[in-house]
Amino acid sequence: MQNLYKEIKINILKKDYSYALQQCDIGLLISEEDELYFLKAYILAERSDDLNDIEESIEVYK
């Protein structure tokens, strides 16, 4: 599990949220540890910020 946490955190730093989210989901199938839920919530929050930025950019472009 430590390698999984390390990979998730590396992908968060790379801002590869989709892959990090997949890794969290796989980890939660194996073990429902609190840290995985925390990481998943963090990824979803970061990703939603990116999606809001994209939507704002599209509106400005129009």
mmCIF file of the N, C-alpha and C atoms, coordinates in Angstrom:
data_MODEL
# 
_entry.id   MODEL 
# 
loop_
_atom_site.group_PDB 
_atom_site.id 
_atom_site.type_symbol 
_atom_site.label_atom_id 
_atom_site.label_alt_id 
_atom_site.label_comp_id 
_atom_site.label_asym_id 
_atom_site.label_entity_id 
_atom_site.label_seq_id 
_atom_site.pdbx_PDB_ins_code 
_atom_site.Cartn_x 
_atom_site.Cartn_y 
_atom_site.Cartn_z 
_atom_site.occupancy 
_atom_site.B_iso_or_equiv 
_atom_site.pdbx_formal_charge 
_atom_site.auth_seq_id 
_atom_site.auth_comp_id 
_atom_site.auth_asym_id 
_atom_site.auth_atom_id 
_atom_site.pdbx_PDB_model_num 
ATOM 1   N N  . MET A 1 1  ? 0.817   -1.204 0.000   1.00 0.00 ? 1  MET A N  1 
ATOM 2   C CA . MET A 1 1  ? 0.000   0.000  0.000   1.00 0.00 ? 1  MET A CA 1 
ATOM 3   C C  . MET A 1 1  ? 0.860   1.267  0.000   1.00 0.00 ? 1  MET A C  1 
ATOM 4   N N  . GLN A 1 2  ? 2.032   1.200  0.607   1.00 0.00 ? 2  GLN A N  1 
ATOM 5   C CA . GLN A 1 2  ? 2.882   2.396  0.649   1.00 0.00 ? 2  GLN A CA 1 
ATOM 6   C C  . GLN A 1 2  ? 3.275   2.844  -0.756  1.00 0.00 ? 2  GLN A C  1 
ATOM 7   N N  . ASN A 1 3  ? 3.532   1.868  -1.648  1.00 0.00 ? 3  ASN A N  1 
ATOM 8   C CA . ASN A 1 3  ? 3.864   2.223  -3.033  1.00 0.00 ? 3  ASN A CA 1 
ATOM 9   C C  . ASN A 1 3  ? 2.682   2.891  -3.717  1.00 0.00 ? 3  ASN A C  1 
ATOM 10  N N  . LEU A 1 4  ? 1.475   2.430  -3.409  1.00 0.00 ? 4  LEU A N  1 
ATOM 11  C CA . LEU A 1 4  ? 0.274   3.026  -3.994  1.00 0.00 ? 4  LEU A CA 1 
ATOM 12  C C  . LEU A 1 4  ? 0.123   4.477  -3.532  1.00 0.00 ? 4  LEU A C  1 
ATOM 13  N N  . TYR A 1 5  ? 0.315   4.716  -2.235  1.00 0.00 ? 5  TYR A N  1 
ATOM 14  C CA . TYR A 1 5  ? 0.235   6.091  -1.718  1.00 0.00 ? 5  TYR A CA 1 
ATOM 15  C C  . TYR A 1 5  ? 1.262   6.986  -2.412  1.00 0.00 ? 5  TYR A C  1 
ATOM 16  N N  . LYS A 1 6  ? 2.465   6.447  -2.565  1.00 0.00 ? 6  LYS A N  1 
ATOM 17  C CA . LYS A 1 6  ? 3.536   7.211  -3.202  1.00 0.00 ? 6  LYS A CA 1 
ATOM 18  C C  . LYS A 1 6  ? 3.158   7.556  -4.644  1.00 0.00 ? 6  LYS A C  1 
ATOM 19  N N  . GLU A 1 7  ? 2.644   6.583  -5.395  1.00 0.00 ? 7  GLU A N  1 
ATOM 20  C CA . GLU A 1 7  ? 2.236   6.828  -6.782  1.00 0.00 ? 7  GLU A CA 1 
ATOM 21  C C  . GLU A 1 7  ? 1.117   7.864  -6.862  1.00 0.00 ? 7  GLU A C  1 
ATOM 22  N N  . ILE A 1 8  ? 0.142   7.747  -5.972  1.00 0.00 ? 8  ILE A N  1 
ATOM 23  C CA . ILE A 1 8  ? -0.973  8.703  -5.967  1.00 0.00 ? 8  ILE A CA 1 
ATOM 24  C C  . ILE A 1 8  ? -0.452  10.112 -5.720  1.00 0.00 ? 8  ILE A C  1 
ATOM 25  N N  . LYS A 1 9  ? 0.410   10.257 -4.733  1.00 0.00 ? 9  LYS A N  1 
ATOM 26  C CA . LYS A 1 9  ? 0.937   11.582 -4.397  1.00 0.00 ? 9  LYS A CA 1 
ATOM 27  C C  . LYS A 1 9  ? 1.789   12.154 -5.529  1.00 0.00 ? 9  LYS A C  1 
ATOM 28  N N  . ILE A 1 10 ? 2.551   11.297 -6.208  1.00 0.00 ? 10 ILE A N  1 
ATOM 29  C CA . ILE A 1 10 ? 3.344   11.756 -7.354  1.00 0.00 ? 10 ILE A CA 1 
ATOM 30  C C  . ILE A 1 10 ? 2.426   12.246 -8.464  1.00 0.00 ? 10 ILE A C  1 
ATOM 31  N N  . ASN A 1 11 ? 1.350   11.502 -8.716  1.00 0.00 ? 11 ASN A N  1 
ATOM 32  C CA . ASN A 1 11 ? 0.424   11.906 -9.773  1.00 0.00 ? 11 ASN A CA 1 
ATOM 33  C C  . ASN A 1 11 ? -0.341  13.175 -9.410  1.00 0.00 ? 11 ASN A C  1 
ATOM 34  N N  . ILE A 1 12 ? -0.586  13.387 -8.127  1.00 0.00 ? 12 ILE A N  1 
ATOM 35  C CA . ILE A 1 12 ? -1.206  14.642 -7.697  1.00 0.00 ? 12 ILE A CA 1 
ATOM 36  C C  . ILE A 1 12 ? -0.245  15.802 -7.984  1.00 0.00 ? 12 ILE A C  1 
ATOM 37  N N  . LEU A 1 13 ? 1.027   15.611 -7.667  1.00 0.00 ? 13 LEU A N  1 
ATOM 38  C CA . LEU A 1 13 ? 2.015   16.660 -7.935  1.00 0.00 ? 13 LEU A CA 1 
ATOM 39  C C  . LEU A 1 13 ? 2.139   16.946 -9.427  1.00 0.00 ? 13 LEU A C  1 
ATOM 40  N N  . LYS A 1 14 ? 1.987   15.905 -10.247 1.00 0.00 ? 14 LYS A N  1 
ATOM 41  C CA . LYS A 1 14 ? 2.033   16.076 -11.708 1.00 0.00 ? 14 LYS A CA 1 
ATOM 42  C C  . LYS A 1 14 ? 0.729   16.657 -12.250 1.00 0.00 ? 14 LYS A C  1 
ATOM 43  N N  . LYS A 1 15 ? -0.264  16.778 -11.374 1.00 0.00 ? 15 LYS A N  1 
ATOM 44  C CA . LYS A 1 15 ? -1.617  17.228 -11.734 1.00 0.00 ? 15 LYS A CA 1 
ATOM 45  C C  . LYS A 1 15 ? -2.304  16.261 -12.702 1.00 0.00 ? 15 LYS A C  1 
ATOM 46  N N  . ASP A 1 16 ? -1.938  14.979 -12.586 1.00 0.00 ? 16 ASP A N  1 
ATOM 47  C CA . ASP A 1 16 ? -2.593  13.923 -13.364 1.00 0.00 ? 16 ASP A CA 1 
ATOM 48  C C  . ASP A 1 16 ? -3.703  13.355 -12.483 1.00 0.00 ? 16 ASP A C  1 
ATOM 49  N N  . TYR A 1 17 ? -4.751  14.163 -12.306 1.00 0.00 ? 17 TYR A N  1 
ATOM 50  C CA . TYR A 1 17 ? -5.804  13.826 -11.358 1.00 0.00 ? 17 TYR A CA 1 
ATOM 51  C C  . TYR A 1 17 ? -6.624  12.606 -11.777 1.00 0.00 ? 17 TYR A C  1 
ATOM 52  N N  . SER A 1 18 ? -6.820  12.415 -13.062 1.00 0.00 ? 18 SER A N  1 
ATOM 53  C CA . SER A 1 18 ? -7.616  11.271 -13.520 1.00 0.00 ? 18 SER A CA 1 
ATOM 54  C C  . SER A 1 18 ? -6.951  9.963  -13.118 1.00 0.00 ? 18 SER A C  1 
ATOM 55  N N  . TYR A 1 19 ? -5.643  9.874  -13.357 1.00 0.00 ? 19 TYR A N  1 
ATOM 56  C CA . TYR A 1 19 ? -4.927  8.645  -13.011 1.00 0.00 ? 19 TYR A CA 1 
ATOM 57  C C  . TYR A 1 19 ? -4.849  8.470  -11.496 1.00 0.00 ? 19 TYR A C  1 
ATOM 58  N N  . ALA A 1 20 ? -4.604  9.549  -10.779 1.00 0.00 ? 20 ALA A N  1 
ATOM 59  C CA . ALA A 1 20 ? -4.540  9.471  -9.317  1.00 0.00 ? 20 ALA A CA 1 
ATOM 60  C C  . ALA A 1 20 ? -5.876  9.023  -8.744  1.00 0.00 ? 20 ALA A C  1 
ATOM 61  N N  . LEU A 1 21 ? -6.968  9.498  -9.333  1.00 0.00 ? 21 LEU A N  1 
ATOM 62  C CA . LEU A 1 21 ? -8.307  9.108  -8.880  1.00 0.00 ? 21 LEU A CA 1 
ATOM 63  C C  . LEU A 1 21 ? -8.547  7.622  -9.129  1.00 0.00 ? 21 LEU A C  1 
ATOM 64  N N  . GLN A 1 22 ? -8.113  7.129  -10.275 1.00 0.00 ? 22 GLN A N  1 
ATOM 65  C CA . GLN A 1 22 ? -8.230  5.695  -10.570 1.00 0.00 ? 22 GLN A CA 1 
ATOM 66  C C  . GLN A 1 22 ? -7.447  4.882  -9.550  1.00 0.00 ? 22 GLN A C  1 
ATOM 67  N N  . GLN A 1 23 ? -6.250  5.341  -9.211  1.00 0.00 ? 23 GLN A N  1 
ATOM 68  C CA . GLN A 1 23 ? -5.430  4.638  -8.234  1.00 0.00 ? 23 GLN A CA 1 
ATOM 69  C C  . GLN A 1 23 ? -6.108  4.613  -6.867  1.00 0.00 ? 23 GLN A C  1 
ATOM 70  N N  . CYS A 1 24 ? -6.747  5.701  -6.483  1.00 0.00 ? 24 CYS A N  1 
ATOM 71  C CA . CYS A 1 24 ? -7.474  5.743  -5.210  1.00 0.00 ? 24 CYS A CA 1 
ATOM 72  C C  . CYS A 1 24 ? -8.610  4.729  -5.217  1.00 0.00 ? 24 CYS A C  1 
ATOM 73  N N  . ASP A 1 25 ? -9.355  4.680  -6.317  1.00 0.00 ? 25 ASP A N  1 
ATOM 74  C CA . ASP A 1 25 ? -10.470 3.737  -6.407  1.00 0.00 ? 25 ASP A CA 1 
ATOM 75  C C  . ASP A 1 25 ? -9.982  2.296  -6.313  1.00 0.00 ? 25 ASP A C  1 
ATOM 76  N N  . ILE A 1 26 ? -8.872  1.991  -6.959  1.00 0.00 ? 26 ILE A N  1 
ATOM 77  C CA . ILE A 1 26 ? -8.299  0.643  -6.873  1.00 0.00 ? 26 ILE A CA 1 
ATOM 78  C C  . ILE A 1 26 ? -7.878  0.354  -5.440  1.00 0.00 ? 26 ILE A C  1 
ATOM 79  N N  . GLY A 1 27 ? -7.233  1.312  -4.804  1.00 0.00 ? 27 GLY A N  1 
ATOM 80  C CA . GLY A 1 27 ? -6.814  1.140  -3.418  1.00 0.00 ? 27 GLY A CA 1 
ATOM 81  C C  . GLY A 1 27 ? -7.991  0.915  -2.485  1.00 0.00 ? 27 GLY A C  1 
ATOM 82  N N  . LEU A 1 28 ? -9.100  1.613  -2.730  1.00 0.00 ? 28 LEU A N  1 
ATOM 83  C CA . LEU A 1 28 ? -10.283 1.463  -1.879  1.00 0.00 ? 28 LEU A CA 1 
ATOM 84  C C  . LEU A 1 28 ? -10.937 0.100  -2.065  1.00 0.00 ? 28 LEU A C  1 
ATOM 85  N N  . LEU A 1 29 ? -10.745 -0.528 -3.216  1.00 0.00 ? 29 LEU A N  1 
ATOM 86  C CA . LEU A 1 29 ? -11.238 -1.894 -3.401  1.00 0.00 ? 29 LEU A CA 1 
ATOM 87  C C  . LEU A 1 29 ? -10.460 -2.868 -2.533  1.00 0.00 ? 29 LEU A C  1 
ATOM 88  N N  . ILE A 1 30 ? -9.179  -2.574 -2.343  1.00 0.00 ? 30 ILE A N  1 
ATOM 89  C CA . ILE A 1 30 ? -8.310  -3.441 -1.549  1.00 0.00 ? 30 ILE A CA 1 
ATOM 90  C C  . ILE A 1 30 ? -8.486  -3.173 -0.055  1.00 0.00 ? 30 ILE A C  1 
ATOM 91  N N  . SER A 1 31 ? -8.503  -1.900 0.310   1.00 0.00 ? 31 SER A N  1 
ATOM 92  C CA . SER A 1 31 ? -8.540  -1.525 1.720   1.00 0.00 ? 31 SER A CA 1 
ATOM 93  C C  . SER A 1 31 ? -9.206  -0.161 1.868   1.00 0.00 ? 31 SER A C  1 
ATOM 94  N N  . GLU A 1 32 ? -10.147 -0.062 2.761   1.00 0.00 ? 32 GLU A N  1 
ATOM 95  C CA . GLU A 1 32 ? -10.857 1.202  2.974   1.00 0.00 ? 32 GLU A CA 1 
ATOM 96  C C  . GLU A 1 32 ? -10.157 2.025  4.058   1.00 0.00 ? 32 GLU A C  1 
ATOM 97  N N  . GLU A 1 33 ? -8.961  2.495  3.731   1.00 0.00 ? 33 GLU A N  1 
ATOM 98  C CA . GLU A 1 33 ? -8.195  3.279  4.690   1.00 0.00 ? 33 GLU A CA 1 
ATOM 99  C C  . GLU A 1 33 ? -8.568  4.755  4.589   1.00 0.00 ? 33 GLU A C  1 
ATOM 100 N N  . ASP A 1 34 ? -8.527  5.429  5.726   1.00 0.00 ? 34 ASP A N  1 
ATOM 101 C CA . ASP A 1 34 ? -8.906  6.845  5.781   1.00 0.00 ? 34 ASP A CA 1 
ATOM 102 C C  . ASP A 1 34 ? -8.062  7.716  4.860   1.00 0.00 ? 34 ASP A C  1 
ATOM 103 N N  . GLU A 1 35 ? -6.763  7.400  4.758   1.00 0.00 ? 35 GLU A N  1 
ATOM 104 C CA . GLU A 1 35 ? -5.889  8.232  3.925   1.00 0.00 ? 35 GLU A CA 1 
ATOM 105 C C  . GLU A 1 35 ? -6.326  8.198  2.460   1.00 0.00 ? 35 GLU A C  1 
ATOM 106 N N  . LEU A 1 36 ? -6.828  7.053  1.995   1.00 0.00 ? 36 LEU A N  1 
ATOM 107 C CA . LEU A 1 36 ? -7.305  6.966  0.613   1.00 0.00 ? 36 LEU A CA 1 
ATOM 108 C C  . LEU A 1 36 ? -8.531  7.849  0.403   1.00 0.00 ? 36 LEU A C  1 
ATOM 109 N N  . TYR A 1 37 ? -9.428  7.869  1.385   1.00 0.00 ? 37 TYR A N  1 
ATOM 110 C CA . TYR A 1 37 ? -10.601 8.749  1.283   1.00 0.00 ? 37 TYR A CA 1 
ATOM 111 C C  . TYR A 1 37 ? -10.178 10.218 1.276   1.00 0.00 ? 37 TYR A C  1 
ATOM 112 N N  . PHE A 1 38 ? -9.192  10.552 2.106   1.00 0.00 ? 38 PHE A N  1 
ATOM 113 C CA . PHE A 1 38 ? -8.693  11.921 2.146   1.00 0.00 ? 38 PHE A CA 1 
ATOM 114 C C  . PHE A 1 38 ? -8.078  12.307 0.801   1.00 0.00 ? 38 PHE A C  1 
ATOM 115 N N  . LEU A 1 39 ? -7.246  11.420 0.251   1.00 0.00 ? 39 LEU A N  1 
ATOM 116 C CA . LEU A 1 39 ? -6.611  11.703 -1.034  1.00 0.00 ? 39 LEU A CA 1 
ATOM 117 C C  . LEU A 1 39 ? -7.643  11.843 -2.148  1.00 0.00 ? 39 LEU A C  1 
ATOM 118 N N  . LYS A 1 40 ? -8.660  10.980 -2.120  1.00 0.00 ? 40 LYS A N  1 
ATOM 119 C CA . LYS A 1 40 ? -9.700  11.039 -3.148  1.00 0.00 ? 40 LYS A CA 1 
ATOM 120 C C  . LYS A 1 40 ? -10.463 12.367 -3.053  1.00 0.00 ? 40 LYS A C  1 
ATOM 121 N N  . ALA A 1 41 ? -10.798 12.777 -1.843  1.00 0.00 ? 41 ALA A N  1 
ATOM 122 C CA . ALA A 1 41 ? -11.502 14.051 -1.656  1.00 0.00 ? 41 ALA A CA 1 
ATOM 123 C C  . ALA A 1 41 ? -10.635 15.217 -2.130  1.00 0.00 ? 41 ALA A C  1 
ATOM 124 N N  . TYR A 1 42 ? -9.354  15.152 -1.832  1.00 0.00 ? 42 TYR A N  1 
ATOM 125 C CA . TYR A 1 42 ? -8.432  16.209 -2.263  1.00 0.00 ? 42 TYR A CA 1 
ATOM 126 C C  . TYR A 1 42 ? -8.360  16.278 -3.785  1.00 0.00 ? 42 TYR A C  1 
ATOM 127 N N  . ILE A 1 43 ? -8.247  15.110 -4.426  1.00 0.00 ? 43 ILE A N  1 
ATOM 128 C CA . ILE A 1 43 ? -8.165  15.052 -5.893  1.00 0.00 ? 43 ILE A CA 1 
ATOM 129 C C  . ILE A 1 43 ? -9.436  15.621 -6.512  1.00 0.00 ? 43 ILE A C  1 
ATOM 130 N N  . LEU A 1 44 ? -10.585 15.228 -5.985  1.00 0.00 ? 44 LEU A N  1 
ATOM 131 C CA . LEU A 1 44 ? -11.852 15.719 -6.533  1.00 0.00 ? 44 LEU A CA 1 
ATOM 132 C C  . LEU A 1 44 ? -11.965 17.235 -6.386  1.00 0.00 ? 44 LEU A C  1 
ATOM 133 N N  . ALA A 1 45 ? -11.500 17.758 -5.257  1.00 0.00 ? 45 ALA A N  1 
ATOM 134 C CA . ALA A 1 45 ? -11.542 19.211 -5.048  1.00 0.00 ? 45 ALA A CA 1 
ATOM 135 C C  . ALA A 1 45 ? -10.615 19.923 -6.030  1.00 0.00 ? 45 ALA A C  1 
ATOM 136 N N  . GLU A 1 46 ? -9.416  19.396 -6.201  1.00 0.00 ? 46 GLU A N  1 
ATOM 137 C CA . GLU A 1 46 ? -8.466  20.003 -7.138  1.00 0.00 ? 46 GLU A CA 1 
ATOM 138 C C  . GLU A 1 46 ? -8.987  19.923 -8.564  1.00 0.00 ? 46 GLU A C  1 
ATOM 139 N N  . ARG A 1 47 ? -9.546  18.790 -8.909  1.00 0.00 ? 47 ARG A N  1 
ATOM 140 C CA . ARG A 1 47 ? -10.043 18.598 -10.271 1.00 0.00 ? 47 ARG A CA 1 
ATOM 141 C C  . ARG A 1 47 ? -11.235 19.504 -10.547 1.00 0.00 ? 47 ARG A C  1 
ATOM 142 N N  . SER A 1 48 ? -12.081 19.701 -9.558  1.00 0.00 ? 48 SER A N  1 
ATOM 143 C CA . SER A 1 48 ? -13.241 20.573 -9.773  1.00 0.00 ? 48 SER A CA 1 
ATOM 144 C C  . SER A 1 48 ? -12.793 22.013 -9.986  1.00 0.00 ? 48 SER A C  1 
ATOM 145 N N  . ASP A 1 49 ? -11.719 22.425 -9.317  1.00 0.00 ? 49 ASP A N  1 
ATOM 146 C CA . ASP A 1 49 ? -11.173 23.766 -9.550  1.00 0.00 ? 49 ASP A CA 1 
ATOM 147 C C  . ASP A 1 49 ? -10.705 23.900 -10.991 1.00 0.00 ? 49 ASP A C  1 
ATOM 148 N N  . ASP A 1 50 ? -10.036 22.864 -11.493 1.00 0.00 ? 50 ASP A N  1 
ATOM 149 C CA . ASP A 1 50 ? -9.579  22.884 -12.882 1.00 0.00 ? 50 ASP A CA 1 
ATOM 150 C C  . ASP A 1 50 ? -10.756 22.955 -13.833 1.00 0.00 ? 50 ASP A C  1 
ATOM 151 N N  . LEU A 1 51 ? -11.811 22.191 -13.557 1.00 0.00 ? 51 LEU A N  1 
ATOM 152 C CA . LEU A 1 51 ? -12.983 22.190 -14.427 1.00 0.00 ? 51 LEU A CA 1 
ATOM 153 C C  . LEU A 1 51 ? -13.655 23.558 -14.426 1.00 0.00 ? 51 LEU A C  1 
ATOM 154 N N  . ASN A 1 52 ? -13.709 24.205 -13.262 1.00 0.00 ? 52 ASN A N  1 
ATOM 155 C CA . ASN A 1 52 ? -14.284 25.553 -13.193 1.00 0.00 ? 52 ASN A CA 1 
ATOM 156 C C  . ASN A 1 52 ? -13.452 26.534 -14.018 1.00 0.00 ? 52 ASN A C  1 
ATOM 157 N N  . ASP A 1 53 ? -12.129 26.398 -13.940 1.00 0.00 ? 53 ASP A N  1 
ATOM 158 C CA . ASP A 1 53 ? -11.256 27.267 -14.725 1.00 0.00 ? 53 ASP A CA 1 
ATOM 159 C C  . ASP A 1 53 ? -11.485 27.063 -16.217 1.00 0.00 ? 53 ASP A C  1 
ATOM 160 N N  . ILE A 1 54 ? -11.660 25.810 -16.621 1.00 0.00 ? 54 ILE A N  1 
ATOM 161 C CA . ILE A 1 54 ? -11.905 25.512 -18.032 1.00 0.00 ? 54 ILE A CA 1 
ATOM 162 C C  . ILE A 1 54 ? -13.221 26.129 -18.476 1.00 0.00 ? 54 ILE A C  1 
ATOM 163 N N  . GLU A 1 55 ? -14.261 25.977 -17.656 1.00 0.00 ? 55 GLU A N  1 
ATOM 164 C CA . GLU A 1 55 ? -15.563 26.546 -18.001 1.00 0.00 ? 55 GLU A CA 1 
ATOM 165 C C  . GLU A 1 55 ? -15.484 28.066 -18.100 1.00 0.00 ? 55 GLU A C  1 
ATOM 166 N N  . GLU A 1 56 ? -14.766 28.699 -17.182 1.00 0.00 ? 56 GLU A N  1 
ATOM 167 C CA . GLU A 1 56 ? -14.610 30.154 -17.240 1.00 0.00 ? 56 GLU A CA 1 
ATOM 168 C C  . GLU A 1 56 ? -13.851 30.571 -18.494 1.00 0.00 ? 56 GLU A C  1 
ATOM 169 N N  . SER A 1 57 ? -12.835 29.804 -18.854 1.00 0.00 ? 57 SER A N  1 
ATOM 170 C CA . SER A 1 57 ? -12.059 30.107 -20.059 1.00 0.00 ? 57 SER A CA 1 
ATOM 171 C C  . SER A 1 57 ? -12.926 30.006 -21.304 1.00 0.00 ? 57 SER A C  1 
ATOM 172 N N  . ILE A 1 58 ? -13.790 29.002 -21.343 1.00 0.00 ? 58 ILE A N  1 
ATOM 173 C CA . ILE A 1 58 ? -14.686 28.832 -22.488 1.00 0.00 ? 58 ILE A CA 1 
ATOM 174 C C  . ILE A 1 58 ? -15.637 30.016 -22.578 1.00 0.00 ? 58 ILE A C  1 
ATOM 175 N N  . GLU A 1 59 ? -16.178 30.452 -21.439 1.00 0.00 ? 59 GLU A N  1 
ATOM 176 C CA . GLU A 1 59 ? -17.098 31.593 -21.437 1.00 0.00 ? 59 GLU A CA 1 
ATOM 177 C C  . GLU A 1 59 ? -16.398 32.866 -21.918 1.00 0.00 ? 59 GLU A C  1 
ATOM 178 N N  . VAL A 1 60 ? -15.175 33.075 -21.480 1.00 0.00 ? 60 VAL A N  1 
ATOM 179 C CA . VAL A 1 60 ? -14.419 34.258 -21.897 1.00 0.00 ? 60 VAL A CA 1 
ATOM 180 C C  . VAL A 1 60 ? -14.146 34.192 -23.398 1.00 0.00 ? 60 VAL A C  1 
ATOM 181 N N  . TYR A 1 61 ? -13.825 33.007 -23.888 1.00 0.00 ? 61 TYR A N  1 
ATOM 182 C CA . TYR A 1 61 ? -13.525 32.833 -25.313 1.00 0.00 ? 61 TYR A CA 1 
ATOM 183 C C  . TYR A 1 61 ? -14.741 33.128 -26.174 1.00 0.00 ? 61 TYR A C  1 
ATOM 184 N N  . LYS A 1 62 ? -15.936 32.728 -25.706 1.00 0.00 ? 62 LYS A N  1 
ATOM 185 C CA . LYS A 1 62 ? -17.167 32.969 -26.471 1.00 0.00 ? 62 LYS A CA 1 
ATOM 186 C C  . LYS A 1 62 ? -17.412 34.451 -26.535 1.00 0.00 ? 62 LYS A C  1 
# 
